[in-house]
Amino acid sequence: MLKVLQVLDSPSINFLLLIKEELSNVLGDLLIWTILGFILYIVVFYGARFLFRKLNNEIGILTLNILQTPLPIIFILIFIKIAIYNLESLQYLALIERLLTAAIIAVSTFLVSELFTQVVSYYLSQYAEKTEAEWDDVLVPIVKNTLPIIIFLIGGFLFLQTLGIDLTGLWVGFGGVTFVLGFALKDILSNFLVVWYY
């Protein structure tokens, strides 16, 4: 009997009971946030889509189509990160938190790239069709092709830096390249802007 009481009072049993209590709290929070997330998902993606169709807003529908998959993934990853942070017994797992942050950055980079590539490109193409200026016919393909590369470069740098890789040299090199490109393209861009302004 004494042996059973000693086993029940051991630190490992107390640790398991603490984890059980924390997990029950997390599962309760998970249930509440899942219900709220489901309601929000239906309101945003079905209610807003209905509204955009009534208003005949193509850009709004395109934006909702792009957001429909990555946005819930980002919210799920953020919830998992918050849940792990709230589990006091698992806070020593900093690697998991770093991996979750890196995953959030990766999905966010994809989301921002898709938004800029499809929505901004669509808007600029619509604008270029309405105007008779020739500069926008040249500038729109340049923006469509270079903007995703820049977004993925910055997202990749942030992703690697979140994992603990020191990228100071790459940031300096990237800044130098953008500085040189800025000076090289200064005259071309100023000519485009002058034509657009006048």
Summary of the structure (lengths in Angstrom):
residues: 198
radius of gyration: 25.1
end to end distance: 94.0
largest distance: 94.0
contacts: 499
relative contact order: 0.07
helix: 89%
strand: 0%
